[in-house]
Amino acid sequence: MQPSSTGASVVTPDALTQPSPHTGSAACTQPSPRTQPAGRTRPLPGTTAADRLRPGQSAFRRANLALFAAGIATFVLLYSTQGLLPILSADLDLTPGQASWTASAATLGLALALLPASALSDRYGRTAVMTASVLAASVLALALPFAPDLATLVVLRALQGAALAGLPATAMAYLAEEVHPSALASAMGLYVAGNSIGGMGGRLLSGWVAAGFGWRWGLAASAALALLAVLAFRLLIPAARHFTPAPVDARALARTVGRHLRNPLLVRLYALGLLFMAVFGAVYNTVGYRLIAAPFQLPESVAASIFVVYLVGTGTSAAAGRLCGRLGRRGALYVAIGVTAAGLLLSLTDSLVCALLGLVLITAGFFAGHATASSAVGRTATEGRAQASALYLIAYYLGNSLGGTLGADAYHSTGWSGAAAVGLVAMTVAAAVTLYATRQAHTARRTVPAVR
């Protein structure tokens, strides 16, 4: 089956994670940003590839800035509650597990809506779906500060996550269609930068404001920033000139997805994405609780600032590419698993320095492992790469929801050792998956000469 018959266009995983592995995994897979649109690759009458946006053009700058703003809006909203979970617990008398659902519900909603959102963009257009996505999510964000109880807040967050899926499922398809291939990498890089800044900024802004004025004002601040970014996006985004609508072939999409789920190597990569993200969710949903409690007892504003450590991922995503070049994909995964596990073990001490160093190692290991696994998806899938990548993203965000909730429940039961144990179990399973893949590869190499 040709890629164009798979039924929907879906963004590759590089676009949807922050910091992005896109800049760091080239040594493993030589990836290039790609989407596989269903029947829309032909430009409109009178346009050619030469008509696509290039550096130096006003429209190119506008497109870059628009997608940068959209990335900020998306990830400010997606992670707006993660930085204020301890404050939510104190104000609403919630356990960490209960409060964590305000974060997990959003990523769960996004994961479930990725494929449908990409199909809508095939039918109704890139800019229409992107605008509707971030605007609907921002409107829902305005309602969050008025949520009377946890149940309402969780439902609104799930709806918000589902609404947000329209932008990351569409943005890179827009860039791939409208920007000249020679300028595509720089355009994608700026979009990913917006994702990264939004992901960190959403956590920091809501946490800092909530520390001074309460969680409702923290969420209101995130909503205000997102609305400003949405306004900038809408004012700047150039009209699509190389898009033509096409009906979505649901049966073809289902067949492609089914083939990917029957591919053992892809399934292992999906499992690794889920397991690494489960560690990340478990740690970052609970680290704020730990820092404000004994023996550290840091102020809430300082504890909220811990998300600055997230920037470590930028460097380690890049280092993952070089690591793959030296050790191969499985070697890089073993290193990532080991670094993450070492960070979890180091974080168990009651020393603040060791706890922070452990968090740095956990973050570094997570991004290195995620960069390696996600970049391998495109290389492994010989057809329907966009759908293969979408399935990875679904597993990735499901891992965030699962790990975040389990880690918070474990923290409530046994303290930080419980949250760390969730992460160590996930890394043990990841090591087993990688070891199994190594043995399978060795077996295949031994049997090839016999077949010949």
Secondary structure as UniProt FT lines:
FT   HELIX           3..5
FT   HELIX           13..16
FT   HELIX           21..23
FT   HELIX           26..29
FT   TURN            45..46
FT   HELIX           49..51
FT   TURN            55..56
FT   HELIX           58..78
FT   TURN            79..81
FT   HELIX           82..84
FT   HELIX           85..92
FT   HELIX           96..124
FT   HELIX           126..143
FT   HELIX           144..146
FT   HELIX           150..164
FT   TURN            165..170
FT   HELIX           171..178
FT   HELIX           181..183
FT   HELIX           184..213
FT   HELIX           215..236
FT   HELIX           250..261
FT   HELIX           264..292
FT   TURN            294..296
FT   HELIX           300..304
FT   HELIX           305..311
FT   HELIX           312..346
FT   TURN            347..348
FT   HELIX           352..380
FT   HELIX           385..414
FT   HELIX           416..451
//
